[in-house]
Every structure is written in C-alpha cells, then in structure tokens.
Amino acid sequence: MICAFCQQDVNDPCHNIQEMQQRAESHIDRCENAFERQGGGNHPQRAPSTDIQSGGRKN
C-alpha cells in the first residue's frame, strides 16, 4: 500500500500527520524524511553532532 506521506509501498502506512510524527520520533527513516518535507524539521535527539561523533554510521 502506498503511504500518502512518504510515497513508499509499505505494509502499514501512516494514516495522519500525528502517526507520521510518532514514527519519525522512533527514527523510522521514511517517516523522518516525510516529516521533514512537511516542515517538521530535525528532531533534537537526532542532532547532527551525534551523527558526526559516531562517524556518520547509523546504529
């Protein structure tokens, strides 16, 4: 099923902006990207400095 927010074919698409935001806060990449496109910006717990310290790798 195509998600209305991230435009990807997923089994369980987001049904509203709040659901997309909750998934983005859980670091689901497709939802984070869609949330940023909606004007949500970056999440404080996902600050660039933490990515730099980890060498740019995602855990």
CNS distance restraints for C-alpha pairs under 8 A (distance, minus, plus):
assign (resid   1 and name CA) (resid   8 and name CA) 7.92 0.50 0.50
assign (resid   1 and name CA) (resid   9 and name CA) 5.10 0.50 0.50
assign (resid   1 and name CA) (resid  10 and name CA) 5.41 0.50 0.50
assign (resid   1 and name CA) (resid  11 and name CA) 6.02 0.50 0.50
assign (resid   1 and name CA) (resid  12 and name CA) 7.45 0.50 0.50
assign (resid   1 and name CA) (resid  13 and name CA) 6.97 0.50 0.50
assign (resid   2 and name CA) (resid   7 and name CA) 5.73 0.50 0.50
assign (resid   2 and name CA) (resid   8 and name CA) 5.31 0.50 0.50
assign (resid   2 and name CA) (resid   9 and name CA) 4.33 0.50 0.50
assign (resid   2 and name CA) (resid  10 and name CA) 6.14 0.50 0.50
assign (resid   2 and name CA) (resid  13 and name CA) 6.95 0.50 0.50
assign (resid   3 and name CA) (resid   7 and name CA) 4.98 0.50 0.50
assign (resid   3 and name CA) (resid   8 and name CA) 5.60 0.50 0.50
assign (resid   3 and name CA) (resid   9 and name CA) 6.41 0.50 0.50
assign (resid   3 and name CA) (resid  10 and name CA) 6.65 0.50 0.50
assign (resid   3 and name CA) (resid  13 and name CA) 4.71 0.50 0.50
assign (resid   3 and name CA) (resid  14 and name CA) 6.32 0.50 0.50
assign (resid   4 and name CA) (resid  13 and name CA) 7.52 0.50 0.50
assign (resid   4 and name CA) (resid  14 and name CA) 7.40 0.50 0.50
assign (resid   4 and name CA) (resid  15 and name CA) 7.87 0.50 0.50
assign (resid   5 and name CA) (resid  14 and name CA) 7.12 0.50 0.50
assign (resid   5 and name CA) (resid  20 and name CA) 7.61 0.50 0.50
assign (resid   5 and name CA) (resid  31 and name CA) 7.68 0.50 0.50
assign (resid   5 and name CA) (resid  34 and name CA) 5.83 0.50 0.50
assign (resid   5 and name CA) (resid  35 and name CA) 7.97 0.50 0.50
assign (resid   6 and name CA) (resid  30 and name CA) 6.04 0.50 0.50
assign (resid   6 and name CA) (resid  31 and name CA) 6.38 0.50 0.50
assign (resid   6 and name CA) (resid  33 and name CA) 7.38 0.50 0.50
assign (resid   6 and name CA) (resid  34 and name CA) 5.02 0.50 0.50
assign (resid  14 and name CA) (resid  19 and name CA) 5.76 0.50 0.50
assign (resid  14 and name CA) (resid  20 and name CA) 5.56 0.50 0.50
assign (resid  15 and name CA) (resid  19 and name CA) 6.55 0.50 0.50
assign (resid  15 and name CA) (resid  20 and name CA) 7.66 0.50 0.50
assign (resid  16 and name CA) (resid  20 and name CA) 6.42 0.50 0.50
assign (resid  17 and name CA) (resid  21 and name CA) 6.08 0.50 0.50
assign (resid  18 and name CA) (resid  22 and name CA) 6.20 0.50 0.50
assign (resid  19 and name CA) (resid  23 and name CA) 6.28 0.50 0.50
assign (resid  20 and name CA) (resid  24 and name CA) 6.08 0.50 0.50
assign (resid  20 and name CA) (resid  31 and name CA) 5.74 0.50 0.50
assign (resid  20 and name CA) (resid  32 and name CA) 7.95 0.50 0.50
assign (resid  20 and name CA) (resid  34 and name CA) 7.84 0.50 0.50
assign (resid  20 and name CA) (resid  35 and name CA) 6.77 0.50 0.50
assign (resid  21 and name CA) (resid  25 and name CA) 6.17 0.50 0.50
assign (resid  21 and name CA) (resid  31 and name CA) 7.22 0.50 0.50
assign (resid  21 and name CA) (resid  32 and name CA) 7.58 0.50 0.50
assign (resid  21 and name CA) (resid  35 and name CA) 6.36 0.50 0.50
assign (resid  22 and name CA) (resid  26 and name CA) 6.42 0.50 0.50
assign (resid  23 and name CA) (resid  27 and name CA) 6.60 0.50 0.50
assign (resid  23 and name CA) (resid  28 and name CA) 5.75 0.50 0.50
assign (resid  23 and name CA) (resid  31 and name CA) 6.01 0.50 0.50
assign (resid  23 and name CA) (resid  32 and name CA) 7.46 0.50 0.50
assign (resid  24 and name CA) (resid  28 and name CA) 5.34 0.50 0.50
assign (resid  24 and name CA) (resid  29 and name CA) 6.94 0.50 0.50
assign (resid  24 and name CA) (resid  30 and name CA) 7.81 0.50 0.50
assign (resid  24 and name CA) (resid  31 and name CA) 4.81 0.50 0.50
assign (resid  24 and name CA) (resid  32 and name CA) 4.24 0.50 0.50
assign (resid  24 and name CA) (resid  33 and name CA) 7.92 0.50 0.50
assign (resid  24 and name CA) (resid  35 and name CA) 6.79 0.50 0.50
assign (resid  25 and name CA) (resid  32 and name CA) 7.38 0.50 0.50
assign (resid  25 and name CA) (resid  43 and name CA) 7.21 0.50 0.50
assign (resid  27 and name CA) (resid  31 and name CA) 7.76 0.50 0.50
assign (resid  27 and name CA) (resid  32 and name CA) 6.55 0.50 0.50
assign (resid  28 and name CA) (resid  32 and name CA) 6.10 0.50 0.50
assign (resid  29 and name CA) (resid  33 and name CA) 6.13 0.50 0.50
assign (resid  30 and name CA) (resid  34 and name CA) 6.25 0.50 0.50
assign (resid  31 and name CA) (resid  35 and name CA) 5.91 0.50 0.50
assign (resid  32 and name CA) (resid  36 and name CA) 6.19 0.50 0.50
assign (resid  33 and name CA) (resid  37 and name CA) 6.33 0.50 0.50
assign (resid  34 and name CA) (resid  38 and name CA) 6.28 0.50 0.50
assign (resid  35 and name CA) (resid  39 and name CA) 6.58 0.50 0.50
assign (resid  35 and name CA) (resid  40 and name CA) 5.31 0.50 0.50
assign (resid  35 and name CA) (resid  41 and name CA) 7.32 0.50 0.50
assign (resid  36 and name CA) (resid  40 and name CA) 4.73 0.50 0.50
assign (resid  36 and name CA) (resid  41 and name CA) 4.82 0.50 0.50
assign (resid  36 and name CA) (resid  42 and name CA) 6.84 0.50 0.50
assign (resid  37 and name CA) (resid  41 and name CA) 7.94 0.50 0.50
assign (resid  42 and name CA) (resid  46 and name CA) 6.90 0.50 0.50
assign (resid  42 and name CA) (resid  47 and name CA) 7.19 0.50 0.50
assign (resid  43 and name CA) (resid  47 and name CA) 6.72 0.50 0.50
assign (resid  46 and name CA) (resid  50 and name CA) 6.97 0.50 0.50
assign (resid  46 and name CA) (resid  51 and name CA) 7.73 0.50 0.50
assign (resid  47 and name CA) (resid  51 and name CA) 7.16 0.50 0.50
assign (resid  48 and name CA) (resid  52 and name CA) 6.31 0.50 0.50
assign (resid  49 and name CA) (resid  53 and name CA) 6.19 0.50 0.50
assign (resid  50 and name CA) (resid  54 and name CA) 6.27 0.50 0.50
assign (resid  51 and name CA) (resid  55 and name CA) 6.43 0.50 0.50
assign (resid  51 and name CA) (resid  56 and name CA) 4.84 0.50 0.50
assign (resid  51 and name CA) (resid  57 and name CA) 6.87 0.50 0.50
assign (resid  51 and name CA) (resid  58 and name CA) 7.56 0.50 0.50
assign (resid  52 and name CA) (resid  56 and name CA) 5.27 0.50 0.50
assign (resid  54 and name CA) (resid  58 and name CA) 7.76 0.50 0.50
